[in-house]
Amino acid sequence: MRDARDVIISPVVTEKTMGQMEAGNVYTFIVAKDSNKIEIGQAVEKLWDVKVLDVRTMRYAGKSRRSFMGRMAKNWSKGRRPSFKKAVVQLAEGEHIEFYEAG
């Protein structure tokens, strides 16, 4: 089994995920692309010592983008945003994860 810190890359902290944290005890993470639901659940339980009820995963493909060097630039530098995998983890009632200290 891989280390838990190799599975969980970073938490997703947005307005929507903050509302889910408060209302439904649901947390969202960016995870390794080759991780599965069992590994993700075990990694969250190991890192934060909580009980995981449900894990849902989503894969997002990288989108193409253009970077402009000026208004009438003829040579656009084309590239891609990176693809990633996101996991939505529901914890047991009464459990919570402290991402950062307020103060």
C-alpha positions as CSV (number, residue, x, y, z in Angstrom):
1,M,0.0,0.0,0.0
2,R,1.2,3.5,-0.8
3,D,1.8,6.2,1.8
4,A,-1.4,8.2,2.6
5,R,0.4,11.5,1.6
6,D,1.0,10.1,-1.9
7,V,-2.8,9.4,-2.3
8,I,-4.1,12.7,-1.0
9,I,-2.5,15.7,-2.9
10,S,-4.5,18.7,-1.5
11,P,-7.8,19.7,-0.1
12,V,-10.2,21.7,-2.3
13,V,-11.3,24.8,-0.4
14,T,-14.0,26.8,-2.3
15,E,-17.3,28.4,-1.3
16,K,-19.2,25.3,-2.5
17,T,-17.0,22.9,-0.6
18,M,-17.0,25.0,2.6
19,G,-20.9,24.9,2.5
20,Q,-20.7,21.1,2.1
21,M,-18.3,20.8,5.0
22,E,-20.7,22.7,7.3
23,A,-24.0,21.2,6.1
24,G,-23.3,17.6,5.2
25,N,-19.9,16.7,6.7
26,V,-18.5,16.3,3.2
27,Y,-14.9,17.1,2.3
28,T,-13.3,17.4,-1.2
29,F,-9.7,16.5,-2.1
30,I,-7.5,16.4,-5.2
31,V,-6.1,12.8,-5.2
32,A,-3.6,10.8,-7.3
33,K,-4.9,9.8,-10.7
34,D,-4.3,6.1,-10.1
35,S,-5.8,5.9,-6.6
36,N,-9.0,4.0,-6.0
37,K,-11.9,4.6,-3.5
38,I,-10.5,2.2,-1.0
39,E,-7.1,3.8,-0.9
40,I,-8.6,7.2,-0.7
41,G,-10.8,6.3,2.3
42,Q,-8.0,4.6,4.1
43,A,-5.7,7.6,3.5
44,V,-8.2,10.0,4.9
45,E,-8.8,7.8,8.0
46,K,-5.1,7.5,8.6
47,L,-4.1,11.2,8.1
48,W,-6.9,12.7,10.2
49,D,-8.1,9.8,12.4
50,V,-11.7,10.0,11.3
51,K,-14.4,7.5,10.2
52,V,-15.2,7.6,6.4
53,L,-18.7,6.5,5.3
54,D,-18.6,7.2,1.5
55,V,-16.1,8.1,-1.2
56,R,-17.1,9.4,-4.6
57,T,-14.5,10.2,-7.3
58,M,-14.5,12.3,-10.5
59,R,-11.9,12.6,-13.3
60,Y,-11.4,15.9,-15.0
61,A,-9.6,16.1,-18.4
62,G,-7.2,18.9,-19.0
63,K,-8.6,21.7,-21.3
64,S,-6.6,23.4,-24.0
65,R,-5.7,27.0,-23.5
66,R,-4.2,29.9,-25.5
67,S,-1.9,32.5,-24.0
68,F,-1.9,35.8,-25.7
69,M,1.3,37.9,-26.0
70,G,-0.5,40.9,-27.3
71,R,-3.8,41.9,-28.9
72,M,-2.8,41.0,-32.4
73,A,-0.3,38.2,-31.7
74,K,0.0,35.8,-34.6
75,N,1.9,33.0,-32.8
76,W,-0.2,31.9,-30.0
77,S,1.4,29.6,-27.5
78,K,-1.0,26.7,-27.1
79,G,-0.9,24.4,-24.1
80,R,-3.1,22.3,-21.8
81,R,-4.2,22.6,-18.3
82,P,-3.3,19.5,-16.3
83,S,-5.9,16.8,-15.8
84,F,-6.7,15.7,-12.3
85,K,-8.9,13.4,-10.1
86,K,-11.1,14.7,-7.4
87,A,-12.6,12.8,-4.5
88,V,-15.6,13.7,-2.4
89,V,-15.4,12.1,1.1
90,Q,-18.3,11.9,3.5
91,L,-17.4,11.4,7.2
92,A,-19.4,9.9,10.0
93,E,-21.7,12.1,12.1
94,G,-19.7,14.1,14.7
95,E,-16.4,13.8,12.8
96,H,-14.6,16.8,11.3
97,I,-11.2,17.7,9.7
98,E,-9.4,20.8,10.7
99,F,-7.6,22.1,7.6
100,Y,-6.2,25.3,9.0
101,E,-6.2,27.3,12.3
102,A,-8.3,30.4,12.4
103,G,-6.6,33.4,13.9
